[in-house]
């Protein structure tokens, strides 16, 4: 997930995406099925910064567990 988050962030900056709804939708659609993706679908977030914060927390938790 860390790689996907980094690559997606680079593309957002490179393409200069400003539509938050489109950015959030693209991020969620690009995710592989799993617990984090399910949580995003359950608690639909409107801002990419919110998703990024949740993803970083999820990554940190995964790193502590493994």
C-alpha positions in Angstrom: 0.0 0.0 0.0 2.9 2.3 0.7 4.1 2.1 -2.9 0.6 2.7 -4.3 0.1 5.7 -2.0 3.5 7.2 -3.1 2.9 6.5 -6.8 -0.6 7.9 -6.7 0.6 11.1 -4.9 3.3 11.7 -7.5 0.7 11.3 -10.3 -1.7 13.7 -8.6 1.0 16.3 -8.4 2.3 15.6 -11.9 -1.2 15.9 -13.4 -2.1 18.8 -11.2 -5.5 17.3 -10.3 -7.6 19.8 -8.4 -11.0 18.0 -8.3 -11.0 16.3 -4.9 -14.0 14.1 -5.7 -12.2 12.8 -8.8 -9.0 12.3 -6.9 -10.7 10.3 -4.1 -12.7 8.2 -6.6 -9.5 7.4 -8.6 -7.6 6.4 -5.5 -10.4 4.1 -4.2 -10.9 2.5 -7.6 -7.2 1.8 -7.9 -7.0 0.0 -4.5 -6.8 -3.8 -4.3 -9.5 -5.5 -2.3 -8.7 -5.7 1.4 -9.5 -4.3 4.8 -8.3 -0.8 4.1 -10.2 -0.6 0.9 -13.4 -1.9 2.7 -12.9 0.8 5.4 -12.7 3.5 2.7 -15.9 2.3 1.1 -17.7 2.1 4.5 -16.6 5.6 5.7 -16.5 7.6 2.4 -14.0 10.4 2.8 -14.3 13.5 0.7 -10.7 14.8 0.8 -7.6 13.0 -0.4 -5.7 14.4 2.6 -8.1 12.5 4.9 -7.5 9.3 2.9 -3.7 9.8 3.0 -3.8 10.3 6.8 -5.8 7.1 7.2 -3.5 5.2 4.8 -0.4 6.3 6.7 -1.9 5.2 10.0 -2.8 1.9 8.4 0.8 1.5 7.0 2.3 2.3 10.4 0.0 -0.3 12.1 1.0 -2.9 9.5 4.7 -2.1 10.1 4.3 -2.6 13.8 2.5 -5.9 13.5 5.0 -7.5 11.1 
